[in-house]
Every structure is written in structure tokens, then in C-alpha cells.
Amino acid sequence: MEELELARDKKCFPIAQTILTEISTGLLEEGGVKEVALKAISLTLHEDLNVSQDMTYIPQLILGVLSGANATMQSCTTVPLDVERYKVIAKKILTILAEEKLKLNINADETAVVFAGVKEKFDALFSEEKLNVLEVKYIMDSIFNHFAMFNNVLGASIESSMEKATAKLLGLDNTSDLTMKKLDEILKSK
């Protein structure tokens, strides 16, 4: 078995390296995905690789390199995000939304019309702040993450209050103290 793996590696490693080189120069270019894929198919056809084993192994090898690169990048020193600046911009975005008094129940077809004035204000804000698309995405992700946390706190608070109210109505300290006999007694009472 080890001999088969060594033979496979001897055949696949150079091909994976060649494809990685093609990826490095062409993948991100216009039409690059298709072009690199065609080159990979041509190369693997020339080498007559096994479809079920080698053709799945090569992308795994390349993905391993990309994953290693990602892990390495995560440990590199980079310029920190200007979180405070983005927080200020996020507050401006939320203020624009609050001040516009938008129709709240809109469908996807109405979005462009309902948000036309908002778009103009967003464009002006993004231009003034010189924001790129990644910064806008980061800011919106932050808003959505904070809203999700708010929604979770709100839901947990209501759930906790309902739990306490239910226990109080049942004459218990906690609903987890409810026994089958107590449940039967409550259901049979008027």
C-alpha cells in the first residue's frame, strides 16, 4: 500500500505544483478559472491520471497548500482594523436608516425604490469616508452580528420571563420542579 502511495505522490506532486503555478498566474484573471481548469485537464490527460484517485488527490494537495497559507497568514503581523472608525461609520449608517422612516414591510422588488434616498446618502458617506467594498462588508457584518446578539438577548430575556411566569402560575419555584402528579392535578382542576 505504501508503495502505491509513493508512486501516486511521485506522479501527482509535480502536476499539483504545475497547476499551483498556473493558479498563481491565471486564476484571478478575467476568465482565469476556466483557463486554469482547461490547462489542468490537458496536463492530467497528458499524464493519463486515474480519474477516481489522482484527479481528486491533486486538488486536495493544492487545498492543503492554500490552507497552510491561510493559517500562516493568520499568524502574520498586519495593520489592525480601525474598529473605532468603523463603529462610527456603522452608527452613521444606522442613523440614516432610522431618520429615513422607511417602509418596514417591503419585498425584494420594492427595495430599489424604497431605498433610493438611502442609497444616495450611503454613496455620499462611503465617498466621504473613502470606503472600499471590503470595509463596507466588514461594517455591515458588524451591524448584523450586533443585531443578532441583540435579538438573542431579547429572545433569552423573554424566554426567561415566560419561564418564571409559568412557574409562578403553577405555584412552583421553577418549572423544572413540575412533577407528573402536579401536572395531573393542575390539568384536572377547574
Contacts in CASP RR format, 6 or more apart in sequence:
PFRMAT RR
TARGET T0000
AUTHOR 0000-0000-0000
METHOD contacts of the structure
MODEL  1
MEELELARDKKCFPIAQTILTEISTGLLEEGGVKEVALKAISLTLHEDLN
VSQDMTYIPQLILGVLSGANATMQSCTTVPLDVERYKVIAKKILTILAEE
KLKLNINADETAVVFAGVKEKFDALFSEEKLNVLEVKYIMDSIFNHFAMF
NNVLGASIESSMEKATAKLLGLDNTSDLTMKKLDEILKSK
8 53 0 8 1.000
8 54 0 8 1.000
8 57 0 8 1.000
11 47 0 8 1.000
11 49 0 8 1.000
11 54 0 8 1.000
12 49 0 8 1.000
12 54 0 8 1.000
12 57 0 8 1.000
12 58 0 8 1.000
12 61 0 8 1.000
13 61 0 8 1.000
15 43 0 8 1.000
15 44 0 8 1.000
15 47 0 8 1.000
15 49 0 8 1.000
15 58 0 8 1.000
16 58 0 8 1.000
16 61 0 8 1.000
16 62 0 8 1.000
18 43 0 8 1.000
19 36 0 8 1.000
19 39 0 8 1.000
19 40 0 8 1.000
19 43 0 8 1.000
19 58 0 8 1.000
19 62 0 8 1.000
20 62 0 8 1.000
20 65 0 8 1.000
22 36 0 8 1.000
22 39 0 8 1.000
22 40 0 8 1.000
23 36 0 8 1.000
23 62 0 8 1.000
26 32 0 8 1.000
26 35 0 8 1.000
26 36 0 8 1.000
27 33 0 8 1.000
27 36 0 8 1.000
29 35 0 8 1.000
40 58 0 8 1.000
44 54 0 8 1.000
44 55 0 8 1.000
44 58 0 8 1.000
49 55 0 8 1.000
49 58 0 8 1.000
81 138 0 8 1.000
86 135 0 8 1.000
86 138 0 8 1.000
86 139 0 8 1.000
86 142 0 8 1.000
87 142 0 8 1.000
89 125 0 8 1.000
89 129 0 8 1.000
89 131 0 8 1.000
89 139 0 8 1.000
90 139 0 8 1.000
90 142 0 8 1.000
90 143 0 8 1.000
92 125 0 8 1.000
93 122 0 8 1.000
93 125 0 8 1.000
93 139 0 8 1.000
93 140 0 8 1.000
93 143 0 8 1.000
94 143 0 8 1.000
96 118 0 8 1.000
96 121 0 8 1.000
96 122 0 8 1.000
96 125 0 8 1.000
97 118 0 8 1.000
100 117 0 8 1.000
100 118 0 8 1.000
100 121 0 8 1.000
102 114 0 8 1.000
102 115 0 8 1.000
102 118 0 8 1.000
103 110 0 8 1.000
103 114 0 8 1.000
106 114 0 8 1.000
125 131 0 8 1.000
126 136 0 8 1.000
131 139 0 8 1.000
163 174 0 8 1.000
163 175 0 8 1.000
166 175 0 8 1.000
167 173 0 8 1.000
167 174 0 8 1.000
167 175 0 8 1.000
167 177 0 8 1.000
170 178 0 8 1.000
170 182 0 8 1.000
170 186 0 8 1.000
172 178 0 8 1.000
172 182 0 8 1.000
END
